[in-house]
Amino acid sequence: MKRFMVLAAVLLAPVLASVPVAREARAAEYDVDPAHSFVQFRVQHLGFSWLLGRFDKFSGEFHYDPQAGAEAQRIRVEIDTGSVNTNHAERDKHLRSGDFLETSAFPKAVFESAKYEGDANGGKLHGDLTLHGVSKRIVIDVRKIGEGDDPWGGYRAGFEGEAALTMADFGIEKDLGPKSRVVELSLHIEGIRR
């Protein structure tokens, strides 16, 4: 019996020693992977249909620690507003103009989180969005998609979220009718652990 206990201790020691390391390894800084992330939006067109679009250029980073409390989770994303793309060149030119994004004066939009309410699988992310030169607190409903090793030796974590913005709150006053005043954001963020 004594030999069995010694043998068990020898065999289990490496496994037990690795548990805290494995848990800690999941807590890290991530860089947003723009090839596998999307910042999309939709807005009603005159109340008749939906106009869908996206921003093709953005970057960001986030801290994700599934073992820590909500206060440990944070993200910062910077969007190139000139990269707006609705699959229509003339409309995109209009969206970049002074009627909407005014990208010559405001080339970047930035979201920086301030507070997270939830757990490792989802919750509400509160933060400041600076768009069109105006900063406002918004809330993004966040859900975790998954995390784990990738085929190239890295480690990834992915999330999705939704939020609604009233354009006039950010100084965008162009009136396209009452059903077109709110823009719905859809965010799909995949990060690569540093």
C-alpha positions in Angstrom: 0.0 0.0 0.0 2.9 2.4 0.9 4.5 1.7 -2.5 1.2 2.4 -4.3 0.9 5.7 -2.5 4.4 6.7 -3.4 3.9 5.7 -7.1 0.6 7.6 -7.2 2.3 10.7 -5.8 5.1 10.5 -8.3 2.7 10.1 -11.2 0.3 12.8 -10.1 2.8 15.4 -9.1 3.4 16.7 -12.7 -0.3 16.8 -13.4 -1.1 18.7 -10.2 1.8 21.1 -10.7 0.5 22.0 -14.2 -3.1 22.9 -13.1 -2.4 26.4 -11.8 -0.2 27.1 -14.9 -2.9 26.0 -17.2 -5.5 28.1 -15.5 -3.3 31.1 -15.4 -2.4 30.7 -19.1 -6.0 31.5 -20.1 -5.7 34.9 -18.4 -3.9 37.1 -20.9 -3.8 40.0 -23.3 -5.2 39.4 -26.7 -4.8 41.3 -30.0 -7.9 41.5 -32.2 -7.4 39.4 -35.3 -8.9 41.6 -38.1 -9.0 38.7 -40.5 -11.4 36.9 -38.3 -13.3 39.8 -36.7 -16.1 42.0 -38.1 -17.6 45.4 -37.1 -20.9 45.5 -38.9 -24.0 47.7 -38.8 -27.5 47.9 -40.2 -30.0 50.8 -40.3 -33.4 50.9 -41.8 -33.7 52.5 -45.2 -36.7 54.9 -45.1 -38.5 52.2 -43.2 -38.7 50.0 -46.3 -35.7 47.7 -45.9 -32.4 47.3 -44.2 -29.1 48.9 -45.3 -26.1 46.7 -44.1 -22.5 47.7 -43.9 -19.2 47.2 -42.2 -15.9 48.8 -41.4 -13.0 47.1 -43.2 -10.1 48.5 -41.1 -9.9 48.3 -37.3 -7.6 47.2 -34.6 -7.8 46.5 -30.9 -6.8 44.5 -27.9 -8.5 43.0 -24.9 -7.8 41.4 -21.6 -9.8 38.3 -20.9 -9.4 36.3 -17.6 -12.2 33.7 -17.1 -11.0 33.0 -13.6 -11.1 36.6 -12.4 -14.0 38.8 -11.7 -15.8 41.1 -14.0 -13.5 44.0 -13.2 -10.6 42.2 -14.9 -12.2 42.2 -18.3 -11.5 45.1 -20.7 -11.2 46.0 -24.4 -10.2 48.8 -26.6 -11.0 49.0 -30.4 -10.1 51.7 -32.9 -12.0 51.9 -36.2 -10.9 53.6 -39.4 -14.2 55.4 -40.3 -13.0 55.9 -43.8 -13.1 52.2 -44.4 -16.9 52.1 -44.2 -18.2 49.7 -46.8 -21.9 49.2 -47.9 -21.0 47.6 -51.2 -22.0 50.8 -53.1 -19.2 53.3 -53.9 -21.4 56.4 -54.2 -23.3 55.7 -51.0 -20.0 55.0 -49.2 -18.7 58.4 -50.4 -21.8 60.0 -49.0 -21.4 58.3 -45.6 -17.8 59.6 -45.4 -19.1 63.2 -46.1 -20.2 65.9 -43.6 -23.7 64.5 -43.7 -22.7 61.5 -41.7 -19.2 60.3 -40.5 -17.2 63.4 -41.7 -14.1 61.2 -42.0 -11.8 64.0 -43.0 -12.3 65.6 -39.6 -12.9 62.4 -37.6 -10.9 59.6 -39.2 -11.1 57.3 -36.1 -13.9 56.0 -33.9 -12.7 54.5 -30.6 -14.5 52.2 -28.1 -12.9 51.8 -24.6 -14.6 49.7 -22.0 -15.2 51.0 -18.5 -17.1 48.3 -16.7 -18.2 44.7 -17.4 -21.3 43.1 -15.7 -21.5 39.3 -16.3 -19.4 36.2 -16.2 -16.9 34.4 -18.5 -19.7 33.5 -20.9 -21.5 36.8 -21.4 -22.9 39.9 -20.0 -23.1 43.7 -20.5 -20.0 45.7 -21.4 -20.2 49.4 -20.6 -17.8 51.8 -22.3 -17.2 55.0 -24.0 -17.6 55.3 -27.8 -16.0 58.3 -29.4 -17.6 58.8 -32.9 -17.8 62.0 -35.0 -15.9 63.8 -32.2 -18.5 63.0 -29.6 -17.9 60.6 -26.7 -20.9 58.7 -25.2 -21.4 55.8 -22.8 -22.9 52.8 -24.6 -23.7 49.2 -23.5 -22.9 46.2 -25.6 -24.6 42.9 -24.9 -21.7 40.4 -25.1 -21.6 36.6 -25.6 -18.6 34.3 -25.6 -18.4 32.1 -28.6 -15.4 30.0 -27.6 -11.7 29.8 -26.8 -8.9 27.3 -27.2 -5.7 26.3 -29.1 -5.6 27.0 -32.8 -3.9 24.8 -35.5 -0.9 27.1 -35.7 0.3 26.9 -32.0 -1.6 29.9 -30.8 -4.5 30.4 -28.4 -7.7 32.3 -29.4 -10.9 33.6 -27.8 -13.9 34.9 -29.6 -16.9 37.0 -28.6 -20.0 38.6 -30.3 -22.0 41.6 -29.2 -24.8 44.0 -30.2 -25.5 47.6 -29.4 -27.9 50.3 -30.7 -26.8 53.9 -31.4 -28.9 56.9 -32.0 -27.0 58.9 -34.7 -28.1 62.3 -33.3 -26.4 61.5 -30.0 -23.1 61.6 -31.8 -23.9 64.8 -33.7 -25.0 63.1 -36.9 -28.1 65.1 -37.7 -29.0 63.9 -41.2 -32.7 63.0 -41.1 -33.6 60.0 -43.2 -36.9 59.5 -41.4 -37.9 58.2 -37.9 -37.1 54.6 -38.6 -33.5 55.4 -39.7 -32.4 57.3 -36.6 -31.0 54.2 -34.8 -28.1 52.2 -36.1 -27.7 48.6 -34.9 -24.1 47.4 -34.4 -23.1 43.8 -34.6 -19.6 43.0 -33.4 -17.7 39.7 -33.9 -14.3 39.8 -32.2 -11.7 37.1 -32.3 -8.4 37.6 -30.4 -5.0 36.0 -30.5 -3.3 35.6 -27.2 0.1 37.4 -27.0 
